[in-house]
Amino acid sequence: MKRAGMLRQVSDFSDFSRGHWLQELLCQGDEFRHVQYSPDGQHLLVLQKSRPPTLPRLVAFQRHCISGADLERNWQPPQPALVGLLFLQSPLVLGSWVLAIVWEHGRTEVWHFVVAVGWQLLQTLELCQGVRARIVSVCSQGASLVWCEERPPLDAHSDMSKCAFRFCVCTRALEVGEQGVRLGTVGIVLHNSPEYQVLASPQHIFLVPATATFATTSKFLLIWHPEKAKLTITAPSAGFIHRKVLHASSKSDFRKLLLGSVGLLSGLAPLDIHTSSVSSSGGLLLVSTKGTVTMVEPDGTQRHIFDLEGCPLAQGSHVQLKTFGSVLACVLPGVLYLVDQNTGRLIEKKILSMKEVHFLESPGEEDSIQLLTQTGIYSFSFSKSEDSSRPEPCLVEMVFEEACRYYQRRSLGTSKLTVEKLKKDGVFQAPVALATILQHSLHQKQKPAQGLQDTYAKLLSTMSLELQSFMSLEVLKTCVVCAPESEVESYCSELVEQEVSRVLHSEVDKDNLAYLNSIFTSFPKAAWKATKSCLQLQQNGDGLLVARATPEVWKKVLGGPQQEEMGQNGVVPLFELICASFLRFKPKWLPSFVELTQQYVSISWAYSSKDSPEGRVPLYKRALGVLAKNRHSVADDEMELELLLCSKRPKAVLQALHLLIRMKRWQRVVEVAEKFSKFSPLLNKEIFTTLLAEFAQHRELDPYLDSLWPLCPAELTASDILTVVLQHLPHSQEDPVPFSSEGNQLTVGLLKPLLQRVVQRPCVQDEMYLDALQSSTFPPPTPPREHKIPSKAADDDAPQPSMPRTSSPSALLQGDSV
């Protein structure tokens, strides 16, 4: 990590030609629009603002008293304003350069400095093809110029909405040769567009919407990739990125470019941009009006860097941004911030007494910051940490910050635990030990245990595998950043697998769960592969899904924050994330996966435990909730059936049975009834009663009666069966007739086999007494009492019944009719 050194003066303007005049301008409070060194560092160009009574003026101050004519240009209204100062490299002579001065109406002056001669005007060119065109922004990339020009409509009374799209982004090569300067043909990057500010990085051109553009077009940025002929539309804060290939045969119309994205972009908020600048790494630095500094990478992604202190920035306030190596320097009125742009940590904050300060980038001194002030040029140099034995400060800070969060969650006190307290108190030894181990493992690779305490050395040997995994992960992240586009996908898959595995082997809190949600959303295919690997999912020889995940991983999958704990922020629990991946990539495995999770829950948690995942919302219902959000076709009905049946819960089985009945899949209805009637007598009774009611209403189940009647529960009597049948007979609109011509009415003949089966079955009470008689008990049961037999005469005198006795139910069923 770098540290800012002392502020030292490197020039008092005495080494510049007319340095006293430059110092006098600064002391008078004249404001400058632009200050820049030439590529060889021998000339300082100053573009002075237009402030009455002075006129706008461009002056080149020579350094080290080089002889030759000076460059000084000034102009006054109504002469067009100057819009760009660009240094272009000459491809013919190594180290040779020219200065292009671009005016608002397109006229471009190309200047060249010759030693002992001075500044010479090589040629005056016209960039724009139209007479009425006006350049609003210009930049250079290599030997090409890129600009945004306004093309006013011919009709002065045109619609204002159409006039907003009167700009055009153009490019043109400018070649400097021995015969002079030659302009290439004009290339149209984008036409019929709103106003854009163009900013160039080494390989890309950023198009930032101007503040005066419509709100509808100021919600996104455009990034042009000249080598690949691609345009990237990005709304970084919303995570929206869309790329389009530009065809060489046709111009790119702005409105056609957005045709496929209008619906998504319309709901976004306008970009909050106060200041923009290109970093030395090729990214776009943005400062919002709230003081938030972010960087937009060339691929369209956004990264937060730092938050500037103080009140929100006013629209007219001046903010300067410049990167020097890995250090971001930001100047606000009276304040200089130095920030490590890799980690976002504040290196130093300086209070400036100078009214006006300008950044200078001196060739060969990229790692030092130079400031132009009223009294001279000053430099900040950076030095490494004095104690080389210390570990990487960034990594050590991360260790202590994580330790603060860990101990704060488990603390009963109300006082805030900070990194400084953690380091000074010495109460918690774990972060101290880990920081010491990281020092030796990362900076002394050949002898990592040298100089360590015995306790730390033993701990290092235990952690060696974890440290190797950490180092390989860091190497892999570097490969992802530096890899060509064709290899990025394979590296991302490996990186996602390692990240998912790392999170599943740590504590899955709300932050980690939100991180997993972003991984599954951004890299769905890679996340699915990582899930299969972590759970070790595969099919055995019988085609059944098996999982060989450890109990710790299962607990992370089924435990962690639940939906009611996460709120309505779009983050879903890990179990739901995995179910969604199954539905997308392997839907046939989802019911088997839910069944596996239920088996693990039954082993690991007690049935009535409130902490059990099944104790809150059953797992099959959670899977059904995922299915409801991703329902797309008729095949999802079959998936719903399988999820209900795999749960083996009575209510779910009956729900699946009713669903099959509504679908009139009678063969499957009977199969489900035969399978699940064996699970419990109560479920058997519910299933049989349901099917008996269906049997009473229609004749669809008649072909399956031979399979249905054996499912009749033992406790059901003939009267119970007849009661169910009578309750569910269909109601007819006509008067009943003895014999129906439709042939769909229930007859006694259809019901006869079931009633015979029930009547001929041994009575439950008889079986109970039979068991009692056959059991050997002591003492033996009391013999029955003897009753007195009445005389035969008395019996003969008794009145005889006039009606015959009623036949038993079994006798009735011996015939063919009732």
N, C-alpha and C positions, 0 to 999 in steps of 0.2 A: 504494500500500500504506500502511496505517495503522501509526503507532507509538504505543505507550502513553506518555502524558506522566507527570509527577510526580503522586504521590498528594497531593491537597489536601483540606483540611477545608472542608465547605460548611455545616455546622451543628454547634453544640455543645449542642443541645436547648433553648437559650434562646428560640428562636422558636416553641416548642411550648407549649401549655397543659399544665401539670403536667409540664414537661420534666424537672424534678428527680426526679419519681417514676419516669419512664421510665429515666433514667440510673441510678437506684438499683436498679431491677429488673435492668438489664443488669449492674451491678457485683456484684449478689448471686449472679450465675450462673444466674438463672432462664432456662430454655430455652423457646423460642417454637416453636410448630408452624407459624405462618404470620405473615408481615409483608408489608403491602401498602399502597400509596398509593391514595387515591380517584382517580377519573378526572380531577378538577380539581387534584389535587396538594395539596389543603388539609387532608387528614386522613390520619393514619397509623394503620392498623388493626393491632393486635397481638393474636394469639391465643396465650395462654400455655398451656403444657403442664400436665398434672395431675401435681403432685409434692407429696406430703405434706410439711408440713401445709397447703400452699396448695391451693386448688381451681382447676379449670380456669376461665379467665376471658378475656373479650373486652373490649378497651378501644380506643376511638377517640380518639387524641390530636389536638387541633386545632392547626393551624399558623398562624403570624402572628397569634395571639391573637384569633381570631374569637370574638365573643361568642355565647353561647347554651349550652344544656344539653349536657353530654357524654353519650356513649354508653358504658355499662359493663354487661356482662351476665356473670353467673357462675352456675354450676350444680354440683350434686353428685349422685353416684350415690344411688339407682338412676335418677335422671333421665337420659333418653337423651342421648348425646353429640352434640356439634355436628360435622357432616360437611362443611359447605361455607360459604364466604363469597363471595358473587357480586355483582358490580356489573352492573346491567342498565340499558341506555339506554332512556329514555322516547321513544317514537316521536312523541309529540305536541309536546313542547317540545324544541327543539334545544339540546344541551348539558346537558339534564337527566338525572339518573340516580337510581337507588334502590339500596339495599343489601338483598340477600336473605340472611337467615341461615337455613340449612337444618339441621334436626335429624334425628337418626337415624330416628325413628319417622314422618317425613314432614311434621311441622309446620314451617311456613315463616313467618318474620316478615319483613315488608317495611318497611324504615325509610327515612326521607327527612330530609335536613338542610335547614333553613330558616334563613337569616341572621337574626340577632337573636333567633331563637326556639330554635334548636338542633335536636337529633335528635328526630324524632317517629315513632311507630309508626303506619304507615298501615293495616296490616291483617295479620291472622294467617290463614294458609291451610293446607289439608291437601293435600299433593301426591299421596299414595298413596290408592288407592281401598279397599284392604283394611286391616282393622284390625291384622292380624298382620304386615303388610309392614314391612321394615326396609331403609332406604337405606344402601348401602355406599360409593357414590361418586357425585358430582354435578358437573356443569359447566354452563356457559351459552354459548349462541351467539346473538348478537343479542338478541332479546326472548324466547328460548325456553330452557327448562331441559331438560337431558338427564341422566338418572340410571340407575343400576343398582340394583335393589332385590331383596331376598331375599323369597321367598314360601314360607314353611315348609309342608311337607305336613301335611294334616289328621291323618294317621296317624303317631303318634310313633314307631312301630316299622317305618317304611318302610325299604326296601332302601337302603343307603348309596350304591350306584352311581346310583340314581334321585335321591336327595337332592342329589347333586352338581349336577344340572341343575334346581335350584329357583330360579334367578335369572331376572330379566327386565329388559331394557333398554327404558326408556320415555322419552317426550318430551312436553312440554306447554308451550304458549305462556303467558306471563305479561305481560299488558298493563296499563300504568299510565295511567289517564285522569283526567279532572277529577272523575268520580264515585267514584274509588277504584281498586282493583286487581281485575282480573278474570282468572281462570284459564280457559284453553281446555280442550278435550277431551283426554283422555289418548290418545296414540298409542303403539302397541307396535312397537318396532323389531325386537326379537328376544325370543323367549320360550323357556322350557325350556333355558336356557343356563347355562354355568358362571359363576363370579364374574369380573367384569371391572372394571377401573379405566377410567373414561371421561375423556378429555382432549380439549379443543376447540381447533381452529384456526379461522380465519375462515370456511372453507368445508367443513370436514370434521370428523368425530368419530372419534378413535382409540380402539379398544377393546383394552386391554392386559390379558392374563390375569393374575389375581392369583397370588401366590406359592403359595397354598394349593390351587390347582386341580390336577386330575389331570394326570399327565404326558401323557396322550393329547390333552388339550385345550390344553396350554401349548406347542404346537409352532408356533403361527401367531398372527398378529394379524388383527384385523378393522378395516376402515376404512369408515365409513358416509358416503355422499354424500347429504345431505338433499335438495338441489335436484334431483338426478338419480334419487333413490330407488334407489340401488345400494349393494350391500355388496361389498367387496373382501376376499377371503381371501388373505393373503400370508404366506409363509415366506421372508423376505428373504434370509437366508443361503443357502438352497437354490435361490433363483431361481424360486420357485413363486408364481404370481399367477393368481387366478381371480375373475371378477366375476359377480355375479348380480343381476338386476333384482328389486326388491321390488314386488309387486302391492299396490295400495292396498286391494283388496277382501279380502285375506287376510293374516293375521299370518305372520311369518316364524319358522318353527320351526328351532331351532338344528340339530337332528339331520338334518332334511330338507335344510338348507342344505349339509351336508357329504357328502351321499350320493354325489355324483359325484367326491369327492376323498379318500375314506377310504383307498383303496389307496396313493395318493401320499403322503399325510400320515403314514401309519403308520410309514414307514421313516425319518422325519426325527427329528433330535434335538430335545429341548425347548429353548425359547428361553432364552438366558442373559441375564437382565435384572436389573440391580441397582437402577438408577434410570432414570426416564423423565420427559421434559418436552417441552413443545411450543415450538418455536423461533418467532421473530418472522416467519420466512418461511413458516410453515405446515407445516413438517415435524416429525416426531417424533424427538426426540433420545433415544438409548438408551446407557446405560453398562453394560457387562458386568462380571461379577465379576473378570475379568482386567484391567479398566481400559481396555477398547477403547471409544471413543466413535464411534457411527455415527448416521446420519440416515436415517430411512425417509420417503420422499417420499409425497405423497397418492396417487400411482399405484401404490404398492406396492414400488417399487424401493428398494434400499439403497445408501448411499454411506458409505465409511469416511472419518472425519475425523481422528482423532488417537488416540494411545495414551498413556495416563497412566503416568507413571513410578511405580516402587515395587512393593511386593508386592501380591498379589491383594486385592481389597476384601472385607472381612468383611460378613456379612449385615446386621449392625446399624450399620455405619459410615455416617455422614451425608455425602452428596454432593449438592451443589447445582449446577444447570445454568441458565444464562440467556444469551440472545443479545441483543446490543445492536448493531443494524445488522448488519454482516457479521462481528462479533467474537463468538466463543463464550467465555464466562467460566465456569470450573469451579472450585468451591471444595471442597477436601478438608481434613481437619483440619490447619490450619497452613500450607496451600499454596494459592495462587491461580494458575491457569493462564489465560492469554489466548491464544486460538488463532484464526487466520483460518479461518473455516469454509468459505470457497470453495476455499482451497488446502491446508488442513490443516497449515499451518506455524505453529510456536510463535512468537507475538509477544513474549511476556514471561512469566517465571515469578517470582512474588513469594513470599517466605517471610513468613507472617503471625505477628505476636506476639499477636494477639487470640485469645481462646479461642473466642468465638462470633461469626460474621459472617453477615449476611443481605443478599441482593441487594434493591435497591429500583429500581423503574422509574419515574422521574419524568417526567410528561408534558412534551413539548417538548424533552427531553434524551435522545432515544433513542440518540444516538451516544456517550454517556458512561455509565460504569458507576458506580453509587452503592452504597456499602456501609454498612450499619448496624452500628456497633461499640459497645463500652462507653463510649467517649469522645466519640462523635458520629457524624455522617454524613460519609463521605469520598467523593471522586469521582476517577475516572480519566478524563481526557479524551484524545482521540486527535488526532494531528496528522499531516499528510502529510510526506513526505520533504523535508528542507531543500533539497537539491539538485534543483531542478526539471528540470535538464537530463539527469538520469540516466534510463535507460530503465525500463520497468515492472519492478520488482524480481522479481516472480513469473516473468516471461518470461525475464529474465536468469538467474535461478537455474536454470530449466529448461535453458537453453543450457549452463551450466557443469556441471550434473549429467549431461546427456547426453554432454558431452565427457569427463567422468570415466569413464563406462562405456566409451566408445569407446577411450580411450587405455589403460585398465586391461586390456582384452581383448588389446591388442597389446603390452603391456609384458612384458618378460622378468623384471623384478624382482619381489620378493615384497612390497615395501612398499605400503601402501594409499594410493591417490591420492584426495585430498579436494578439495572445492571451494576451500577456503582455500589449499591448496598451489598449486592451479592458478592462482588469482588473484595470489598473491604472487610465485611464481617467474618468471612471464613467459616461460617456455620455449615454451609453446604459444600461438601468436598467433591461431589460427583462432577459438577462442571469444571472444577479446577483440574481434576484428574484427567478428564476427557480432553481438555485443552492442551495439557502437557503431552498426552499420548499423541494427539494429532500433530503437534510440533515435531516430534521425532519421527513419526511415520511418514509425514509428507516432505520433510526437509532433510532427513538423513536416511535415504532409501537403502543405502548399503549396510549401515549398522543402525537399525531403527531403535534398538534397545540401549544404545550407548548413552551413559549419563543418566539413565532413569533410575528411580528408586526401585527396590525389589518388588514392592507392591504394584507399582505401575508397570514394571516389566512383565509380571505375571498377567496383569490385566490386558496388556498389549498382545501377548500371545493368544489370549482368549478371543480378543477382538480382531485378530489379523484377517480372518475371512470377511468380516463386515467391512473393514477398511479397504480390502481389495475390491469388494463390490462397489463401495463408494467411489473409488478411483476409476474403476471401469465405467461407472455411470457418468462421471465427469468427462471421460474421454469420449464416450458415446455422444454426449451432448455437443461436444466440439465437432464431432464428425457430422452431426445433423446440420450444424450451422455452415460448415465448410463444404459439404458434399454437393456434387452436381445434382441437377433436378431429377435426373433419371434414377439416382440412388437414394433420394430423400425418403421415399416411401418405405424401403426396407429398413433404413435406419430408424425411422419413426416407429415402425412396428416393434422393433427391438427395444426402443426407448420406452414405449408405452407398456410393454410387458414388464420391464424392470420397475417402472413406476407403480403399476398396479400391484405387483408382488410386494414392493416395499410398503405401500400403504396397508395392504392386507396383513402384513406382519407387524404393524405398529398399531397405535390406538386410533380407531376410526371415530374421531370426534366430528363436530359440525364442519370445521374447516377442511379436514381431509375428505369428508363426504362431498362437500361442494367441489373440491378438486377432482374427485372421481367422476362426478357428474359432468364436469367440463371435458374430461378425457373421453368419456363415453359419447359425448355429443360431438366433439371435434374429430375423434379418430374411432368411429364405430367398429370398423373391421378389425383394426389392431387391438381394440379393447376386447372384442369377442375372442380373438386368439389368446390374449393374455388371460382371460377368464378360464378358457379351457385348460390352459397350462397350469394355472394356480390351483384349480379344483381337480386337476388330473382326470378329466372326463374322457371316457372312451367306452366303446361297446365291447362286451365280452363275446365269447363264442356263440352264445344263444341269442345274440342281438339285443341284450338288455344293457341299459346304461348303468355304468358303475363310476363311482368317484372315490379316489384315494386321497382326498384332501385331509390334512391334519385337523384334529379337533379345534385348534386355535383358529384356523382359517374358517371353519364352519361357524364358529361363534361370531366372527367378524361379519360373515355373510348374513346371518340371521339376527344378530344383535345390532348394536350401534343406534344412533338417533333414529327415531321413527317419524312418520309423517306429521303427527300432531306436535312433535317437538320442533320440527323444521319450519312450520308455518307455511305461508302461501308464497314462498320465494322461488318456486320452481325446482327446488332441490328435492329429489326423491331418495328413499332409502336404497341401500345397496342391493337388497333382494329384488326390488322392483327394477333396478337397472339391469341386473343379470337376466331377469325374465324378459325384459324388452329385447335384449340381445338374442335370447333364444328364439323369440318370435320373428326376429328379422333374419337370422342366419340359419337356425336349425329348429324350426317350430315343432317337428315331430318329437324332439327330445324334451320339450317343456313339461308335459305331464310326468314323465319319468323323473325329471329333476325335482319337481314338487314332491313326488313320492319319496325320493331320497332325503330331502330336507325334513320331511315328517318323520322318517325313520330315525334320523339323527336327533331330532327334538325329543322323541319318545325315550331315547337312551340317555340323553344328557340332562333333561329337566323332568321334575316330577309332574304328574298329570295336572294337579290343581295349583301348580306354582304360578303366581302372578307375573314373575319375571320371564316365564316361558314365552317364546314368540307365538305359540298357539293360544296362550292365555289372553292375549289382547284381540287381535284380528287373526283368524285362522289363515294359514299360509295359502290355501287354495283360493280363499276370497281375495287375498292380495294379488295373486296371479290373475284371477278373473278381472280385477280392477285394471291391471296392465293390458289385458286383452281388450277390455271395453274401450280403452283409449287408442288402440291400434287396430280396431276392427275394419277390415277392408273387403272381405269377400265371404261367400257362403261357406268356405272351408273353416271359417272361424267358429261356425256353429258346432262343427265336429270337435274343434279344440275345446270349446266350452263344455261339451259332454265329457271329454276325456279328463278335464281338470276336475269336474264334479265327481266323477267316478273314482279317480285316483285318490281322492281324499278319504274314501271309505267311511265317511260320516253319514249317519242315517238321513239327516235332513238333505245333505247334498245328493245322496243316492236317490231319494224320492224326487228331488228337483230334477235330476237327470231323467228319471223315469217319466215324469210328466212332460218333459221336453221331447222325449222320444215319442210319446203318445200324440202330442200335437203335430209332430212331423210324420205320424202314421208309419213309423218304421217298426212293424210288429215283430219281425224276426229278431231284431235287436232288443226289443222290449222283453221278449221271453228269455233271451240269453242273459240280460242283466238281472231279471228276476231269479233265474236259476242260480246265478253266481252269488248274489248278495243275500238270498234268503237263508243261506247257511250261516251267515255271520251272527245273527241273534234272533231269538224267538219273536221279540217285539218288532224288529224290522221285517221279519218274515210275515207277520200278521198284517202290517201296514201295506206291504207290497201286494199280498194276495187280495186284501180288501179292495185296493185300488184297481187291480186287474179284474176282479169280479164285478165291480161297478161298470167298467168298460164293457165287459162281456154282456151285461144286462142291456146296454144301450144299442149295440150294433153287432153285426155278425163278422167283423174283421178278424176276431180272435178265434173263430171256430176251427180253422186248420191247426191251431196250436193247443187244443184242449187236452190232448194226451200228455203234453209237457206241463200244462198249467195245473191240472187237478192234483198231481202229486205234491204240489207246493202248499196244499191246504194245511193250516196249522192244526195241531191235535186238539186244542181247546175249543175250536169252532164246532158248534152243533148244527144240526139240520135247520133248526129254527133261526139260528144266527144267519145262516146262508140265505134262507128265504127272506129274511128281513132286509138284508143288503140288496138282494135282487129286486124286491118290491119297491124299495126306496129309489132305485135308479132306473126303473122302467121308463122308456120315453113316453111323453104325453102325446096322445093322438088327438087331432082336431075332429075326426069323424067318430061316429058311433062304433063301438067295438063289434066285430063280427067273429063268428067261431073260426072261420078259416080265411086267412088273408091271401090275396093273390100276389102280393109283393114278395113274399117269402123271406122277409127279414125280421120277423117277429120271433121272440124267444118262446120256445116250446118246452114242455116237460121232458121230452125225449132228450133234448140237449143237456138238461140239468140232471137227468137221471143218473149218469155214471158218478157224478160228484156226490149226490145224496146217498147212493148205495155205498160209496166208499166211506162216507162219514158214519152211516148207521151200522155197518158191519165192523167198524173199528171198535176194539175193546174200550169200554168205558174207563175213564181215568180213575174213578173211585174204585171200580172192580180191581184194577191193577194195583191200587194202593192197598186194598185189603188182602189181595193175593200175596203181596210182598210181606204183609204182616203175618199171614198164616204160615208162610214158608220159612219165616225167620225163627231161629231157635232162641226162645226167650226163657228166663227164669224169674219167678215161678211160672208155671204153665198157666194159660188163661183159664178163667172160671168156666165150667161146663154150663150149657144152657139149662134153664129150669124146665121141669116137666109140667105140661098143662093137662087138666082132666078132659078126657075125650067124652063128648056128649053121647047120649044113647041114640040108637038108630031110629027109634020111634019119634023122638023129638025132631030128628032131622027130616023124617018123612012128613011131619006136620008143618014144617016151615014153608012159607009161601015161595013159589018158584018165580023167577023173573020172566016177564012176558016178552022182553026184547033180547035178541042175541047180544053177546059181548062184542065190543069193538075190536077189530083186528089191530094187531100191532103194526108200527110203521114198516117193519121188515116184511110183514105179510102183504101189506099194500104194494110194496115195491117188487113183489114176485110177478105181478102182472105187467102188461104193457101200457096200462092206462090208470089214471087216478080218478 
